[in-house]
């Protein structure tokens, strides 16, 4: 899938392109009045129209030209990048884009950029807690900002009616946002401004948009919404692909990350009995066979299969006590658990009736065990998903060439495993363009 971004200045084009690159797209920016490159296999193109300070009539022409370039290039999603302090011809350019795309197009305006201290609550854009009209931006000699209320600003510049979805709705999550979006669509609104104060809320807005069939949504924002929505649309295109997530860490953080992944993907994990694996007796083989059979069944029913020793009622094993009973070291038992998870994952990948498109593993010990069981010689590294989470491919062995994301067991926030799986899916889509 290809994504096009129309930005009113060069730095903004780059900023959104980088966010798309972090989602797995191959991104490039076309400087003002330039042409889309044809030699490389880009999946994200941002075009700088250099229209923030120009006359509205010129801005309209430049937006239409940029859209036509992106349309010929094959963009499936087109977003409008706006300034994070709402300067420029944001309403005029949004209207131009809606006009050229057609009657089914609807602009979703989320002016928030939480990572830069920009949030929208009650329709008002706040910069580090201060209304934008009370910041230095108000003194911009080229385009001073005298209003902080985004819906009002859009109404003044647009020919369309402007709806507003408040933070009270957004706080209730994806389903509430989706319901209100559908209502506003039924009312005939072509521009819908939505509040957001966190990246997670922006993700929920993107999820609601992606769950609605029919309209052609145009994300209008400083970058976060365009990146989140584009990634979700790319994932929808590869929903028939299969992914395996292997998690051995029994920490509260891992539990939160797994629960978040389950909520986002509706997955049913294969829970592996860690105590049965913490053994050199026959229980190890029995549990592997049981979990493997369950996993082989589940992989036919869902696209993201989680194999984990972390259950909702997990308790930390007393390895010292078990080691004494088994007559081995605690280290041996810990290795047996990770080796067991690796064996289950390996057998599923080898025996599944459907091809597995990529894997994720949490914890260096689990990843090392997967390499050992599959006889991989190395992992070829290609990209960083997030700090201490790397994307690459297995080299050699039975997993040769398979994409993999590895992450430290104690790394990240609650959404980190989900973000890693999304990255894998985007890379798969990228390869199919």
NUMI-416809 format. One record per residue (C-alpha): x, y, z; residue number from 1. Coordinates in steps of 0.1 Angstrom, whole numbers, plus 5000, padded with zeros to 4 digits. Layout:
<atom xx="X" yy="Y" zz="Z" i="NUM"/>
...
//
This chain:
<atom xx="5000" yy="5000" zz="5000" i="1"/>
<atom xx="5012" yy="5035" zz="4992" i="2"/>
<atom xx="5006" yy="5066" zz="5013" i="3"/>
<atom xx="5007" yy="5102" zz="5001" i="4"/>
<atom xx="5011" yy="5133" zz="5023" i="5"/>
<atom xx="5005" yy="5168" zz="5012" i="6"/>
<atom xx="5023" yy="5192" zz="5035" i="7"/>
<atom xx="5024" yy="5230" zz="5034" i="8"/>
<atom xx="5061" yy="5232" zz="5042" i="9"/>
<atom xx="5092" yy="5211" zz="5039" i="10"/>
<atom xx="5099" yy="5204" zz="5076" i="11"/>
<atom xx="5064" yy="5193" zz="5081" i="12"/>
<atom xx="5066" yy="5170" zz="5051" i="13"/>
<atom xx="5098" yy="5155" zz="5066" i="14"/>
<atom xx="5082" yy="5152" zz="5101" i="15"/>
<atom xx="5053" yy="5131" zz="5089" i="16"/>
<atom xx="5075" yy="5111" zz="5066" i="17"/>
<atom xx="5097" yy="5101" zz="5095" i="18"/>
<atom xx="5066" yy="5089" zz="5115" i="19"/>
<atom xx="5056" yy="5068" zz="5086" i="20"/>
<atom xx="5091" yy="5054" zz="5082" i="21"/>
<atom xx="5089" yy="5044" zz="5119" i="22"/>
<atom xx="5057" yy="5025" zz="5110" i="23"/>
<atom xx="5076" yy="5005" zz="5084" i="24"/>
<atom xx="5070" yy="5025" zz="5052" i="25"/>
<atom xx="5098" yy="5035" zz="5029" i="26"/>
<atom xx="5095" yy="5072" zz="5030" i="27"/>
<atom xx="5107" yy="5102" zz="5009" i="28"/>
<atom xx="5099" yy="5139" zz="5006" i="29"/>
<atom xx="5095" yy="5157" zz="4974" i="30"/>
<atom xx="5106" yy="5194" zz="4977" i="31"/>
<atom xx="5084" yy="5221" zz="4963" i="32"/>
<atom xx="5077" yy="5218" zz="4926" i="33"/>
<atom xx="5096" yy="5186" zz="4923" i="34"/>
<atom xx="5086" yy="5152" zz="4909" i="35"/>
<atom xx="5080" yy="5119" zz="4926" i="36"/>
<atom xx="5111" yy="5097" zz="4923" i="37"/>
<atom xx="5106" yy="5066" zz="4901" i="38"/>
<atom xx="5138" yy="5047" zz="4907" i="39"/>
<atom xx="5132" yy="5036" zz="4942" i="40"/>
<atom xx="5104" yy="5014" zz="4957" i="41"/>
<atom xx="5089" yy="5041" zz="4980" i="42"/>
<atom xx="5057" yy="5034" zz="4999" i="43"/>
<atom xx="5053" yy="5068" zz="5014" i="44"/>
<atom xx="5057" yy="5101" zz="4996" i="45"/>
<atom xx="5053" yy="5135" zz="5013" i="46"/>
<atom xx="5050" yy="5165" zz="4989" i="47"/>
<atom xx="5060" yy="5200" zz="5001" i="48"/>
<atom xx="5036" yy="5225" zz="4985" i="49"/>
<atom xx="5053" yy="5255" zz="5002" i="50"/>
<atom xx="5018" yy="5270" zz="5006" i="51"/>
<atom xx="5016" yy="5280" zz="5043" i="52"/>
<atom xx="5021" yy="5317" zz="5036" i="53"/>
<atom xx="5009" yy="5320" zz="5000" i="54"/>
<atom xx="4976" yy="5334" zz="4987" i="55"/>
<atom xx="4947" yy="5309" zz="4992" i="56"/>
<atom xx="4942" yy="5307" zz="4954" i="57"/>
<atom xx="4978" yy="5295" zz="4949" i="58"/>
<atom xx="4975" yy="5271" zz="4978" i="59"/>
<atom xx="4945" yy="5255" zz="4962" i="60"/>
<atom xx="4963" yy="5250" zz="4929" i="61"/>
<atom xx="4993" yy="5235" zz="4946" i="62"/>
<atom xx="4973" yy="5210" zz="4967" i="63"/>
<atom xx="4954" yy="5198" zz="4936" i="64"/>
<atom xx="4987" yy="5194" zz="4917" i="65"/>
<atom xx="5002" yy="5174" zz="4946" i="66"/>
<atom xx="4971" yy="5152" zz="4948" i="67"/>
<atom xx="4972" yy="5145" zz="4911" i="68"/>
<atom xx="5009" yy="5135" zz="4914" i="69"/>
<atom xx="5001" yy="5112" zz="4943" i="70"/>
<atom xx="4971" yy="5097" zz="4926" i="71"/>
<atom xx="4991" yy="5088" zz="4895" i="72"/>
<atom xx="5018" yy="5074" zz="4917" i="73"/>
<atom xx="4991" yy="5051" zz="4932" i="74"/>
<atom xx="4985" yy="5064" zz="4967" i="75"/>
<atom xx="4957" yy="5045" zz="4986" i="76"/>
<atom xx="4957" yy="5069" zz="5015" i="77"/>
<atom xx="4962" yy="5107" zz="5011" i="78"/>
<atom xx="4967" yy="5128" zz="5042" i="79"/>
<atom xx="4969" yy="5166" zz="5047" i="80"/>
<atom xx="4998" yy="5176" zz="5069" i="81"/>
<atom xx="4990" yy="5208" zz="5088" i="82"/>
<atom xx="5012" yy="5230" zz="5110" i="83"/>
<atom xx="5012" yy="5219" zz="5147" i="84"/>
<atom xx="5003" yy="5255" zz="5156" i="85"/>
<atom xx="4975" yy="5257" zz="5130" i="86"/>
<atom xx="4991" yy="5284" zz="5109" i="87"/>
<atom xx="4985" yy="5286" zz="5072" i="88"/>
<atom xx="4956" yy="5278" zz="5048" i="89"/>
<atom xx="4945" yy="5247" zz="5067" i="90"/>
<atom xx="4907" yy="5250" zz="5059" i="91"/>
<atom xx="4913" yy="5262" zz="5023" i="92"/>
<atom xx="4937" yy="5233" zz="5016" i="93"/>
<atom xx="4915" yy="5208" zz="5032" i="94"/>
<atom xx="4886" yy="5219" zz="5010" i="95"/>
<atom xx="4907" yy="5217" zz="4979" i="96"/>
<atom xx="4917" yy="5181" zz="4988" i="97"/>
<atom xx="4881" yy="5171" zz="4995" i="98"/>
<atom xx="4870" yy="5186" zz="4962" i="99"/>
<atom xx="4895" yy="5168" zz="4941" i="100"/>
<atom xx="4891" yy="5134" zz="4958" i="101"/>
<atom xx="4853" yy="5135" zz="4955" i="102"/>
<atom xx="4820" yy="5135" zz="4974" i="103"/>
<atom xx="4828" yy="5104" zz="4995" i="104"/>
<atom xx="4859" yy="5120" zz="5010" i="105"/>
<atom xx="4857" yy="5132" zz="5047" i="106"/>
<atom xx="4884" yy="5151" zz="5065" i="107"/>
<atom xx="4892" yy="5140" zz="5101" i="108"/>
<atom xx="4911" yy="5169" zz="5117" i="109"/>
<atom xx="4932" yy="5160" zz="5148" i="110"/>
<atom xx="4955" yy="5190" zz="5154" i="111"/>
<atom xx="4972" yy="5172" zz="5184" i="112"/>
<atom xx="5009" yy="5164" zz="5184" i="113"/>
<atom xx="5014" yy="5151" zz="5220" i="114"/>
<atom xx="5051" yy="5144" zz="5216" i="115"/>
<atom xx="5056" yy="5181" zz="5209" i="116"/>
<atom xx="5034" yy="5193" zz="5237" i="117"/>
<atom xx="5004" yy="5201" zz="5214" i="118"/>
<atom xx="4970" yy="5188" zz="5225" i="119"/>
<atom xx="4934" yy="5196" zz="5217" i="120"/>
<atom xx="4907" yy="5197" zz="5244" i="121"/>
<atom xx="4873" yy="5213" zz="5240" i="122"/>
<atom xx="4884" yy="5221" zz="5205" i="123"/>
<atom xx="4912" yy="5244" zz="5218" i="124"/>
<atom xx="4948" yy="5238" zz="5207" i="125"/>
<atom xx="4971" yy="5241" zz="5237" i="126"/>
<atom xx="5009" yy="5243" zz="5234" i="127"/>
<atom xx="5025" yy="5231" zz="5266" i="128"/>
<atom xx="4992" yy="5240" zz="5283" i="129"/>
<atom xx="4988" yy="5275" zz="5268" i="130"/>
<atom xx="4962" yy="5284" zz="5242" i="131"/>
<atom xx="4981" yy="5287" zz="5209" i="132"/>
<atom xx="4969" yy="5323" zz="5205" i="133"/>
<atom xx="4987" yy="5332" zz="5237" i="134"/>
<atom xx="5021" yy="5318" zz="5226" i="135"/>
<atom xx="5048" yy="5334" zz="5204" i="136"/>
<atom xx="5030" yy="5319" zz="5174" i="137"/>
<atom xx="5005" yy="5347" zz="5177" i="138"/>
<atom xx="5033" yy="5371" zz="5168" i="139"/>
<atom xx="5042" yy="5354" zz="5135" i="140"/>
<atom xx="5045" yy="5383" zz="5111" i="141"/>
<atom xx="5035" yy="5362" zz="5082" i="142"/>
<atom xx="5005" yy="5344" zz="5097" i="143"/>
<atom xx="4997" yy="5354" zz="5133" i="144"/>
<atom xx="4973" yy="5331" zz="5151" i="145"/>
<atom xx="4944" yy="5349" zz="5168" i="146"/>
<atom xx="4922" yy="5319" zz="5176" i="147"/>
<atom xx="4929" yy="5287" zz="5194" i="148"/>
<atom xx="4896" yy="5270" zz="5187" i="149"/>
<atom xx="4902" yy="5246" zz="5159" i="150"/>
<atom xx="4866" yy="5241" zz="5148" i="151"/>
<atom xx="4861" yy="5278" zz="5146" i="152"/>
<atom xx="4892" yy="5283" zz="5125" i="153"/>
<atom xx="4882" yy="5256" zz="5101" i="154"/>
<atom xx="4847" yy="5271" zz="5098" i="155"/>
<atom xx="4862" yy="5304" zz="5089" i="156"/>
<atom xx="4883" yy="5289" zz="5061" i="157"/>
<atom xx="4860" yy="5262" zz="5048" i="158"/>
<atom xx="4828" yy="5261" zz="5027" i="159"/>
<atom xx="4818" yy="5229" zz="5046" i="160"/>
<atom xx="4800" yy="5225" zz="5079" i="161"/>
<atom xx="4824" yy="5215" zz="5106" i="162"/>
<atom xx="4815" yy="5189" zz="5133" i="163"/>
<atom xx="4834" yy="5185" zz="5166" i="164"/>
<atom xx="4839" yy="5153" zz="5186" i="165"/>
<atom xx="4848" yy="5162" zz="5222" i="166"/>
<atom xx="4873" yy="5147" zz="5245" i="167"/>
<atom xx="4845" yy="5132" zz="5266" i="168"/>
<atom xx="4837" yy="5109" zz="5237" i="169"/>
<atom xx="4873" yy="5102" zz="5229" i="170"/>
<atom xx="4880" yy="5091" zz="5264" i="171"/>
<atom xx="4856" yy="5062" zz="5260" i="172"/>
<atom xx="4877" yy="5046" zz="5233" i="173"/>
<atom xx="4874" yy="5033" zz="5198" i="174"/>
<atom xx="4838" yy="5022" zz="5198" i="175"/>
<atom xx="4825" yy="5055" zz="5212" i="176"/>
<atom xx="4845" yy="5074" zz="5186" i="177"/>
<atom xx="4833" yy="5052" zz="5159" i="178"/>
<atom xx="4797" yy="5056" zz="5169" i="179"/>
<atom xx="4800" yy="5094" zz="5170" i="180"/>
<atom xx="4819" yy="5094" zz="5136" i="181"/>
<atom xx="4791" yy="5075" zz="5120" i="182"/>
<atom xx="4766" yy="5099" zz="5135" i="183"/>
<atom xx="4784" yy="5129" zz="5121" i="184"/>
<atom xx="4787" yy="5112" zz="5087" i="185"/>
<atom xx="4750" yy="5106" zz="5086" i="186"/>
<atom xx="4745" yy="5143" zz="5094" i="187"/>
<atom xx="4765" yy="5150" zz="5062" i="188"/>
<atom xx="4795" yy="5166" zz="5077" i="189"/>
<atom xx="4826" yy="5166" zz="5055" i="190"/>
<atom xx="4850" yy="5180" zz="5081" i="191"/>
<atom xx="4852" yy="5165" zz="5116" i="192"/>
<atom xx="4875" yy="5179" zz="5143" i="193"/>
<atom xx="4884" yy="5156" zz="5171" i="194"/>
<atom xx="4900" yy="5163" zz="5205" i="195"/>
<atom xx="4930" yy="5142" zz="5216" i="196"/>
<atom xx="4956" yy="5146" zz="5244" i="197"/>
<atom xx="4976" yy="5114" zz="5241" i="198"/>
<atom xx="4991" yy="5093" zz="5214" i="199"/>
<atom xx="4969" yy="5064" zz="5225" i="200"/>
<atom xx="4938" yy="5085" zz="5219" i="201"/>
<atom xx="4950" yy="5093" zz="5184" i="202"/>
<atom xx="4955" yy="5056" zz="5179" i="203"/>
<atom xx="4918" yy="5050" zz="5190" i="204"/>
<atom xx="4907" yy="5077" zz="5165" i="205"/>
<atom xx="4926" yy="5060" zz="5137" i="206"/>
<atom xx="4912" yy="5026" zz="5147" i="207"/>
<atom xx="4876" yy="5040" zz="5146" i="208"/>
<atom xx="4883" yy="5055" zz="5111" i="209"/>
<atom xx="4897" yy="5022" zz="5098" i="210"/>
<atom xx="4867" yy="5003" zz="5112" i="211"/>
<atom xx="4842" yy="5023" zz="5091" i="212"/>
<atom xx="4835" yy="5012" zz="5055" i="213"/>
<atom xx="4823" yy="5036" zz="5028" i="214"/>
<atom xx="4839" yy="5071" zz="5032" i="215"/>
<atom xx="4873" yy="5080" zz="5020" i="216"/>
<atom xx="4889" yy="5094" zz="5051" i="217"/>
<atom xx="4915" yy="5121" zz="5048" i="218"/>
<atom xx="4936" yy="5125" zz="5080" i="219"/>
<atom xx="4943" yy="5162" zz="5085" i="220"/>
<atom xx="4969" yy="5166" zz="5112" i="221"/>
<atom xx="5006" yy="5173" zz="5121" i="222"/>
<atom xx="5015" yy="5137" zz="5116" i="223"/>
<atom xx="5005" yy="5112" zz="5143" i="224"/>
<atom xx="4970" yy="5105" zz="5130" i="225"/>
<atom xx="4982" yy="5101" zz="5094" i="226"/>
<atom xx="5009" yy="5076" zz="5105" i="227"/>
<atom xx="4986" yy="5056" zz="5127" i="228"/>
<atom xx="4957" yy="5055" zz="5102" i="229"/>
<atom xx="4980" yy="5046" zz="5073" i="230"/>
<atom xx="4996" yy="5017" zz="5093" i="231"/>
<atom xx="4961" yy="5004" zz="5101" i="232"/>
<atom xx="4950" yy="5005" zz="5065" i="233"/>
<atom xx="4982" yy="4987" zz="5055" i="234"/>
<atom xx="4975" yy="4960" zz="5080" i="235"/>
<atom xx="4939" yy="4955" zz="5067" i="236"/>
<atom xx="4955" yy="4947" zz="5034" i="237"/>
<atom xx="4975" yy="4918" zz="5049" i="238"/>
<atom xx="4949" yy="4905" zz="5073" i="239"/>
<atom xx="4952" yy="4870" zz="5058" i="240"/>
<atom xx="4988" yy="4868" zz="5068" i="241"/>
<atom xx="4999" yy="4849" zz="5099" i="242"/>
<atom xx="5022" yy="4860" zz="5128" i="243"/>
<atom xx="5035" yy="4843" zz="5158" i="244"/>
<atom xx="5043" yy="4861" zz="5191" i="245"/>
<atom xx="5063" yy="4842" zz="5216" i="246"/>
<atom xx="5066" yy="4856" zz="5252" i="247"/>
<atom xx="5083" yy="4839" zz="5280" i="248"/>
<atom xx="5088" yy="4866" zz="5305" i="249"/>
<atom xx="5065" yy="4864" zz="5336" i="250"/>
<atom xx="5067" yy="4900" zz="5346" i="251"/>
<atom xx="5039" yy="4924" zz="5353" i="252"/>
<atom xx="5051" yy="4945" zz="5323" i="253"/>
<atom xx="5049" yy="4915" zz="5300" i="254"/>
<atom xx="5014" yy="4908" zz="5313" i="255"/>
<atom xx="5002" yy="4944" zz="5305" i="256"/>
<atom xx="5018" yy="4942" zz="5270" i="257"/>
<atom xx="5001" yy="4908" zz="5263" i="258"/>
<atom xx="4967" yy="4920" zz="5275" i="259"/>
<atom xx="4970" yy="4951" zz="5253" i="260"/>
<atom xx="4979" yy="4930" zz="5223" i="261"/>
<atom xx="4949" yy="4907" zz="5230" i="262"/>
<atom xx="4926" yy="4937" zz="5233" i="263"/>
<atom xx="4938" yy="4951" zz="5200" i="264"/>
<atom xx="4939" yy="4919" zz="5179" i="265"/>
<atom xx="4912" yy="4898" zz="5196" i="266"/>
<atom xx="4937" yy="4870" zz="5199" i="267"/>
<atom xx="4932" yy="4839" zz="5220" i="268"/>
<atom xx="4966" yy="4830" zz="5234" i="269"/>
<atom xx="4980" yy="4795" zz="5238" i="270"/>
<atom xx="4989" yy="4794" zz="5274" i="271"/>
<atom xx="5019" yy="4771" zz="5282" i="272"/>
<atom xx="5023" yy="4756" zz="5316" i="273"/>
<atom xx="5056" yy="4769" zz="5328" i="274"/>
<atom xx="5058" yy="4745" zz="5357" i="275"/>
<atom xx="5054" yy="4715" zz="5333" i="276"/>
<atom xx="5083" yy="4729" zz="5312" i="277"/>
<atom xx="5105" yy="4735" zz="5343" i="278"/>
<atom xx="5114" yy="4698" zz="5343" i="279"/>
<atom xx="5137" yy="4672" zz="5329" i="280"/>
<atom xx="5110" yy="4646" zz="5332" i="281"/>
<atom xx="5083" yy="4635" zz="5308" i="282"/>
<atom xx="5060" yy="4665" zz="5316" i="283"/>
<atom xx="5082" yy="4686" zz="5293" i="284"/>
<atom xx="5074" yy="4665" zz="5262" i="285"/>
<atom xx="5037" yy="4661" zz="5272" i="286"/>
<atom xx="5032" yy="4699" zz="5276" i="287"/>
<atom xx="5050" yy="4707" zz="5243" i="288"/>
<atom xx="5028" yy="4682" zz="5224" i="289"/>
<atom xx="4997" yy="4696" zz="5240" i="290"/>
<atom xx="5005" yy="4733" zz="5234" i="291"/>
<atom xx="5017" yy="4725" zz="5199" i="292"/>
<atom xx="4984" yy="4708" zz="5190" i="293"/>
<atom xx="4964" yy="4737" zz="5204" i="294"/>
<atom xx="4986" yy="4762" zz="5186" i="295"/>
<atom xx="4983" yy="4744" zz="5152" i="296"/>
<atom xx="4945" yy="4746" zz="5156" i="297"/>
<atom xx="4944" yy="4782" zz="5167" i="298"/>
<atom xx="4967" yy="4794" zz="5139" i="299"/>
<atom xx="4940" yy="4785" zz="5114" i="300"/>
<atom xx="4915" yy="4807" zz="5132" i="301"/>
<atom xx="4934" yy="4838" zz="5139" i="302"/>
<atom xx="4961" yy="4859" zz="5123" i="303"/>
<atom xx="4982" yy="4867" zz="5154" i="304"/>
<atom xx="4990" yy="4837" zz="5175" i="305"/>
<atom xx="5004" yy="4843" zz="5210" i="306"/>
<atom xx="5024" yy="4815" zz="5226" i="307"/>
<atom xx="5032" yy="4824" zz="5262" i="308"/>
<atom xx="5039" yy="4811" zz="5297" i="309"/>
<atom xx="5023" yy="4842" zz="5311" i="310"/>
<atom xx="4987" yy="4834" zz="5321" i="311"/>
<atom xx="4962" yy="4857" zz="5337" i="312"/>
<atom xx="4968" yy="4839" zz="5370" i="313"/>
<atom xx="5006" yy="4834" zz="5366" i="314"/>
<atom xx="5026" yy="4831" zz="5397" i="315"/>
<atom xx="5064" yy="4832" zz="5399" i="316"/>
<atom xx="5077" yy="4796" zz="5400" i="317"/>
<atom xx="5099" yy="4786" zz="5429" i="318"/>
<atom xx="5128" yy="4773" zz="5407" i="319"/>
<atom xx="5150" yy="4766" zz="5437" i="320"/>
<atom xx="5124" yy="4742" zz="5452" i="321"/>
<atom xx="5118" yy="4725" zz="5418" i="322"/>
<atom xx="5155" yy="4723" zz="5411" i="323"/>
<atom xx="5161" yy="4705" zz="5443" i="324"/>
<atom xx="5133" yy="4681" zz="5436" i="325"/>
<atom xx="5145" yy="4674" zz="5400" i="326"/>
<atom xx="5182" yy="4672" zz="5410" i="327"/>
<atom xx="5193" yy="4699" zz="5386" i="328"/>
<atom xx="5203" yy="4736" zz="5387" i="329"/>
<atom xx="5179" yy="4765" zz="5386" i="330"/>
<atom xx="5196" yy="4777" zz="5354" i="331"/>
<atom xx="5189" yy="4743" zz="5337" i="332"/>
<atom xx="5152" yy="4747" zz="5346" i="333"/>
<atom xx="5150" yy="4782" zz="5333" i="334"/>
<atom xx="5166" yy="4771" zz="5300" i="335"/>
<atom xx="5141" yy="4742" zz="5298" i="336"/>
<atom xx="5112" yy="4767" zz="5299" i="337"/>
<atom xx="5126" yy="4789" zz="5271" i="338"/>
<atom xx="5137" yy="4759" zz="5251" i="339"/>
<atom xx="5101" yy="4745" zz="5254" i="340"/>
<atom xx="5086" yy="4777" zz="5241" i="341"/>
<atom xx="5111" yy="4777" zz="5212" i="342"/>
<atom xx="5103" yy="4741" zz="5204" i="343"/>
<atom xx="5065" yy="4748" zz="5203" i="344"/>
<atom xx="5070" yy="4779" zz="5181" i="345"/>
<atom xx="5093" yy="4760" zz="5158" i="346"/>
<atom xx="5070" yy="4731" zz="5154" i="347"/>
<atom xx="5040" yy="4754" zz="5147" i="348"/>
<atom xx="5059" yy="4772" zz="5120" i="349"/>
<atom xx="5071" yy="4740" zz="5105" i="350"/>
<atom xx="5038" yy="4721" zz="5106" i="351"/>
<atom xx="5011" yy="4748" zz="5101" i="352"/>
<atom xx="4990" yy="4743" zz="5070" i="353"/>
<atom xx="4993" yy="4781" zz="5063" i="354"/>
<atom xx="5026" yy="4800" zz="5058" i="355"/>
<atom xx="5039" yy="4821" zz="5088" i="356"/>
<atom xx="5048" yy="4856" zz="5076" i="357"/>
<atom xx="5069" yy="4867" zz="5106" i="358"/>
<atom xx="5076" yy="4862" zz="5143" i="359"/>
<atom xx="5080" yy="4883" zz="5174" i="360"/>
<atom xx="5099" yy="4872" zz="5205" i="361"/>
<atom xx="5102" yy="4889" zz="5239" i="362"/>
<atom xx="5134" yy="4883" zz="5259" i="363"/>
<atom xx="5169" yy="4876" zz="5248" i="364"/>
<atom xx="5167" yy="4840" zz="5262" i="365"/>
<atom xx="5136" yy="4832" zz="5241" i="366"/>
<atom xx="5152" yy="4846" zz="5210" i="367"/>
<atom xx="5184" yy="4827" zz="5216" i="368"/>
<atom xx="5164" yy="4795" zz="5221" i="369"/>
<atom xx="5145" yy="4801" zz="5188" i="370"/>
<atom xx="5179" yy="4805" zz="5170" i="371"/>
<atom xx="5192" yy="4774" zz="5186" i="372"/>
<atom xx="5162" yy="4752" zz="5178" i="373"/>
<atom xx="5159" yy="4765" zz="5142" i="374"/>
<atom xx="5197" yy="4762" zz="5137" i="375"/>
<atom xx="5198" yy="4799" zz="5126" i="376"/>
<atom xx="5233" yy="4812" zz="5120" i="377"/>
<atom xx="5224" yy="4848" zz="5128" i="378"/>
<atom xx="5198" yy="4875" zz="5126" i="379"/>
<atom xx="5203" yy="4901" zz="5099" i="380"/>
<atom xx="5194" yy="4935" zz="5114" i="381"/>
<atom xx="5175" yy="4960" zz="5093" i="382"/>
<atom xx="5157" yy="4985" zz="5114" i="383"/>
<atom xx="5148" yy="4997" zz="5150" i="384"/>
<atom xx="5112" yy="4995" zz="5159" i="385"/>
<atom xx="5116" yy="5011" zz="5193" i="386"/>
<atom xx="5145" yy="5013" zz="5218" i="387"/>
<atom xx="5158" yy="4978" zz="5224" i="388"/>
<atom xx="5134" yy="4963" zz="5198" i="389"/>
<atom xx="5150" yy="4954" zz="5165" i="390"/>
<atom xx="5136" yy="4942" zz="5131" i="391"/>
<atom xx="5155" yy="4918" zz="5109" i="392"/>
<atom xx="5155" yy="4884" zz="5093" i="393"/>
<atom xx="5167" yy="4849" zz="5104" i="394"/>
<atom xx="5198" yy="4838" zz="5085" i="395"/>
<atom xx="5202" yy="4801" zz="5079" i="396"/>
<atom xx="5183" yy="4772" zz="5094" i="397"/>
<atom xx="5146" yy="4764" zz="5091" i="398"/>
<atom xx="5136" yy="4800" zz="5096" i="399"/>
<atom xx="5159" yy="4813" zz="5069" i="400"/>
<atom xx="5147" yy="4847" zz="5056" i="401"/>
<atom xx="5117" yy="4849" zz="5080" i="402"/>
<atom xx="5111" yy="4884" zz="5093" i="403"/>
<atom xx="5115" yy="4888" zz="5131" i="404"/>
<atom xx="5112" yy="4915" zz="5157" i="405"/>
<atom xx="5130" yy="4909" zz="5190" i="406"/>
<atom xx="5125" yy="4929" zz="5221" i="407"/>
<atom xx="5139" yy="4929" zz="5256" i="408"/>
<atom xx="5115" yy="4914" zz="5282" i="409"/>
<atom xx="5116" yy="4945" zz="5305" i="410"/>
<atom xx="5114" yy="4971" zz="5277" i="411"/>
<atom xx="5087" yy="4994" zz="5265" i="412"/>
<atom xx="5052" yy="5005" zz="5275" i="413"/>
<atom xx="5019" yy="4985" zz="5275" i="414"/>
<atom xx="5015" yy="4989" zz="5237" i="415"/>
<atom xx="5050" yy="4979" zz="5228" i="416"/>
<atom xx="5044" yy="4943" zz="5217" i="417"/>
<atom xx="5014" yy="4955" zz="5197" i="418"/>
<atom xx="5035" yy="4982" zz="5180" i="419"/>
<atom xx="5062" yy="4956" zz="5171" i="420"/>
<atom xx="5035" yy="4933" zz="5155" i="421"/>
<atom xx="5021" yy="4963" zz="5136" i="422"/>
<atom xx="5056" yy="4970" zz="5124" i="423"/>
<atom xx="5060" yy="4934" zz="5111" i="424"/>
<atom xx="5027" yy="4937" zz="5093" i="425"/>
<atom xx="5037" yy="4970" zz="5077" i="426"/>
<atom xx="5069" yy="4955" zz="5064" i="427"/>
<atom xx="5049" yy="4926" zz="5049" i="428"/>
<atom xx="5027" yy="4951" zz="5031" i="429"/>
<atom xx="5057" yy="4970" zz="5020" i="430"/>
<atom xx="5071" yy="4939" zz="5003" i="431"/>
<atom xx="5039" yy="4933" zz="4984" i="432"/>
<atom xx="5037" yy="4968" zz="4968" i="433"/>
//
